[in-house]
Amino acid sequence: MVVAAILEHERLQMIKRHNYYELKEMPMTIFWQVPQYFLIGCAEVTFIGQLEFFYERAPDAMRSFCSALSLTTVALGSYLSSLLVTIVSNVTAKNGKPGWIPDNLNYGHIDYFFWLLAALSVLNLGVYVWITKWYTYKRAVGTLR
């Protein structure tokens, strides 16, 4: 999200500098987004580890349920994302201002939205680290402990 916010800020600066507000095609190439998608792809790799964790560490009677719950979190995340976009659009578009996420993104500040997502991600990481303090490992069969 930080990379996306920085890229969007640069894009908006280019629009302001050259007055490209109503331009249909940006002179900026799509390849500027490669670092963002590379980082997102790296983050998605952890999904396999998450499924393996649920299968190996969940109680035997709950393995299938935990794996299904893992997939459900992806769906719920999509719904929460849509809700967050709607809330941000409604809250920021007041008094005739276009808001952060208008129909024409050249007039908006979606970079602020990306910074908000980055802050929420840091908050989420903090909650995750706090909750992991309570985790106790399931003993593997055949260990001496």
Protein Blocks (a to p, Z undefined) as FASTA:
>chain_A
ZZmmmmmmmmmmmmmmnopmlpmbdcbdfklmmmmmmmmmmmmmmmmmmmmmmmmmpcfk
lmmmmmmmmmmmmmmmmmmmmmmmmmmmmmmmgghiabjbdfblmlmcfklmmmmmmmmm
mmmmmmmmmmmmmpccdddehiaZZ
